[in-house]
């Protein structure tokens, strides 16, 4: 009985310490996907739909591999020059 009580108290103390740590942490998120480094170019991200081949297994007397074409979004990052209006 004492061991169960001690274990319960330890879990409560550890849980409160862990939740205090999570509440005190912070994260700075930048909403803009464009980053510059002073070279007159920017990173631009765009999404395209491309296909990829996926192997599925069909049950016959033995398992037979079947390849299917699946369309998925792909994130493409490009290094583009700045427009002339943005040059300083």
Buried (B, 14 or more C-beta within 10 A) or exposed (E): EEEEEEEEEEEEEEEEEEEEEEEEEEEEEEEEEEEEEEEEBBEEEEEEEEEEEEEEEEEEEEEEEEEEEEEEEEEEEEEEEBEEEEEE
